[in-house]
Amino acid sequence: MAASSPDPADKIYEAEFAASPERLEAYADFVAVVKQLRRDCPWDRAQTHESVKHLLIEEAYEVVGAIDERDWGELPEELGDVFLHVLFHATIAEEEGRFTLADVIEAETDKLVRRHPHVFGEAAADDADAVAASWEEIKQQEKEGDDASVLDGVPPQLPALLRAQRVQEKAAGVGFEFPDRGEAWGKVQEELEEFREAVAADERPERQHEELGDLLFALVNYARYADLNPENALRDGVDSFTDRFQHVERRLAGRGVSINEADLAEMRRLWADTNGGEAEARRRTDA
């Protein structure tokens, strides 16, 4: 006798958010395809958690790229690639008797419900900041042992700017931060002066390295007060530099001059021309 379907009234979420049978079938088909690939494809069968972990990072960056480019036609495919890796790792773990995909889903569902008492419980949260503070408080309560740190859970493998931001957010979540934006900027100026002095005194490279790290960390912290994302800001800055530099290359090539042959004065003049064009474009956009 087939098991009866759960009563929607027993679910913690509202019935309107339940997936349709068609969507559930599409999900089940995806899982089945991945499992058959592990059995029948020599390449897929040979992979381990370690051998494909770098591909998951690559796919995550491709998702970010599609979002940055606002390529909504490409985004579903890139998200699907990330989802594939989640299924692939869960399938490997199931084969090894470690855990199953159901364990992954159930654990994440439980965590989401537990950390959103203002949605699934009786708690109240008036704004996003209150939600973030509650999330961190609940997360800290979940940890076991006296040596648990507020900073646990920030992966050391994150890009440095993003890691700095997340560490600062975690510390701020328990009140360890400057009282206002002005003091945060004062710290930037302090670290800039210390770095400048280390360079001027021609101190050992290790000392300059340390002071530069402190300066960058202070800048990331100020960006947080200014509600700016330093990782995205630097990425956009690099993109802007790349566009302008390539414009200089094209202008030189149009004159039959390679970038290696051009003198610095000419390159700087062409660079300034691109800056003027960007400024004019911004003025027209703002008008």
Secondary structure as UniProt FT lines:
FT   HELIX           8..10
FT   HELIX           15..17
FT   HELIX           21..40
FT   HELIX           42..46
FT   HELIX           49..68
FT   TURN            69..70
FT   TURN            72..74
FT   HELIX           75..95
FT   TURN            96..97
FT   HELIX           101..114
FT   HELIX           117..120
FT   HELIX           128..142
FT   TURN            146..147
FT   TURN            150..153
FT   TURN            156..157
FT   HELIX           160..172
FT   TURN            173..175
FT   HELIX           181..200
FT   TURN            201..202
FT   HELIX           205..225
FT   TURN            226..227
FT   HELIX           230..254
FT   TURN            255..256
FT   TURN            259..261
FT   HELIX           264..286
//
